[in-house]
Amino acid sequence: MTSLAGLAAIPLRTEGFWTDQGGKLGFAAVAIVAFLAVMGLVMFLADNAPKKGRDVIQLLLFILPAMLLLTAGMIWPALSTMWQSVTSKAGEFVGLDNFVTIFTDPTGQVVLRNTLLWVVFVPTISTVVGLAYALFIDRARGERVLKSLVFMPMAISFVGASIIWGFMYTYRSEGFPQIGLLNQILVWLGGSPYQFVETPPWNTFFLLVVMAWIQTGFAMVVLSAAIKGVPAEIVEAAELDGASAWERFLHVTLPWIRGSLVVVVTTITISTLKVFDIVRTMTGGQYNTSVVANEMYTRAFRLGQPEIGAALAVVLFILVLPIVVYNIRVLRQHKETH
Amino acid sequence: MSAAIAPEPVVDAPDGASSGGKAKRVKKRLTSRTATFFAIVIATLWTIPTFGLFVSSFRPDTDIANSGWWTIITNPSFTLDNYTAVFSESGASSASLGVYFINSIVITLPATVFPITLALMAAYAFAWIPFKGSSWIFVLVFALQIVPLQMALIPLLKIFNYPWLDIGGTFPAVWIAHTIFALPLEIFLLHNFISEIPRDVMEAAKVDGANHAQIFRRVVIPLSVPAIASVAIFQFLWVWNDLLVALVFSGGTIKTAPLTQRIAEFAGTRGNDWELLTAAAFVGTIVPLIVFFSLQRYFVRGLLAGSTKG
């Protein structure tokens, strides 16, 4: 790999380290200063624009940098990817051939099945556990600390989380001391150690648990904020009417936080569709664990099949599209009614 | 996006006592024994994996290979050797994480400053400079959040590799990519904030003869500091934790690759050397954890304000 060549090239002496790395940090500092200087110049130009047409000049100076970047870096690339998804590697139009390849190829079908499993289970687990936890700790002593504990995984990278869980799943052959907690528990319970990550089809579940572990904190924080918005008077009234805790939750809390629930579920669904790091780090897509986002990367950048990669990116876009549209519509309705 | 409906989170929940009898009764109801029990179970389940990794990273390599981390209760022994090993630049187990750590900093700081500056300017223009098609273009920018960044990777890499640009595999390529991908959400969030500035304040500045550039500098930026802080923290963590953009645009060499990329690669090639992996993972996690625990309030605010990134 290229990094090994790089490794050999780096100086072993510590001064070398600091001149090299100091140079990089200096580069970043210069880049930031230069960027801010350019922006300052833009402001200066806007400030001193000729009176005639000043508004137009100012508008352009404010808005053009961002718009040009978005056009060159998102709009054009997205259109280009769509075009690439219906062409062959040589650039000839092939209609839906690439999509047919994805949907008929056995690997492709496993990828789609796994993606479906992720999309069904990650939002469900995260939202249910996050909501339950938010309810359980609401107004409890030490609520803040209890929240931090479950929320903390949100700050950890997907790569870090994958290693944390990879360690939980570590497998040693029977008879050897187990160093992964889950296999140790299996052994303590009298079972034999199990290869969590390597054994299909259940390994997909053990991978998606990592994403659910991360997203639960997000669900919990948003839903907790929503629960605190439920007026105490309504809860009181329901209680006076003799409603049980479960009934109060079902008929008072749940309808009240419906908007937030939709946001949580849709947001987690979208992140789940796009997440690539977990599969990449834990298995690299081996053992039948690949999902669309990971397969897109593998095909486009590892296997030299950019046209299949482009088609997978379009599949991802099509999967995400209706969820976002639904999300926006619910938000609109919510804004109008509240 | 959830900002529209999720109110400011109550991080410091008021104690039942302070809000009178009503709250006290609510507290009593919701903290029944079963609820407390399940809360503790969930909290424990959610914490143990990280705790196990953290403890293991300080255990001697022979201990890690031969016993579980929970045995430290009966057999405590700790060392910093694993950290020395992952930072060392030579030897069989070297990971040179120091270099990658610097790379992460070099990537993250500009990739946080650039998009916020540009987004702030664009957000101001959308909010306070009336022009034809303003709302139409704003909706378009907002809609760009739908586009998964996977859609942009291949063509953008091609652009970076054009002979007249030729920045593929350099820091500027990673900065620009992160800047572009951050713009739609940041423009949207900052616009939400800036458009809420009272019209009177803007009018007053205008009456004083200030033009847009002056209003932006003297009124908008000072008033937007809390929003800028939230967005900045969120972007910082996003870039620091990113793997995909780094893999595609950094070129993957020790010259430019960030920590995440190195650690992911390490997990692939040294997947069974847990003494190194645990320490490496913790090195990659320490900065986000510090940011998280010291700035949790802003982090939560940023998260509630917008969470459909990528």
Interface residues (C-beta under 8 A of the other chain):
Chain A: M1 T2 S3 A5 G6 L7 A9 I10 L12 F17 D20 Q21 K24 L25 F27 A28 A31 I32 F35 L36 M39 M43 F44 A46 D47 R54 D55 Q58 L59 F62 I63 P65 A66 M67 L69 L70 A72 G73 M74 I75 W76 P77 A78 S80 T81 M82 Q84 V129 A132 Y133 L135 F136 I137 D138 R139 A140 R141 E143 R144 L146 K147 S148 L149 V150 F151 M152 P153 M154 A155 I156 S157 F158 V159 G160 S162 I163 I164 W165 G166 F167 M168 T170 P177 Q178 I179 G180 L181 Q184 W213 T216 G217 F218 V221 V222 S224 A225 A226 K228 G229 A232 V235 E236 E239 A245 G259 S260 V263 V264 T267 I270 S271 L273 K274 F276 D277 R280 T281 M282 G284 A293 M296 Y297 A300 F301 P306 G309 A310 L312 A313 V314 L316 F317 V320 L321 V324 N327 I328 L331 H334 K335 H338
Chain B: M1 S2 A4 I5 A6 P7 E8 P9 V10 V11 D12 A13 G16 K22 A23 V26 K27 R29 L30 T31 S32 A35 T36 F38 A39 I42 A43 W46 T47 I48 P49 T50 G52 L53 S56 I64 A65 N66 S67 G68 W69 W70 E89 S90 S94 S96 G98 V99 I102 N103 I105 V106 L109 P110 V113 F114 T117 L118 A119 M121 A122 Y124 A125 F126 I129 F131 I137 V141 L144 Q145 I146 V147 P148 L149 Q150 M151 A152 L153 I154 P155 L156 I159 F171 P172 W175 I176 A177 T179 I180 F181 L183 P184 I187 N211 H212 A213 Q214 F216 R217 L237 W240 N241 D242 L243 L244 L247 V248 G251 G252 T253 I254 K255 A257 T260 R262 I263 A264 E265 A267 G268 G271 W274 L277 T278 A280 A281 G284 T285 P288 L289 V291 F292 F293 Q296 F299 V300 L303 L304 S307 T308 G310
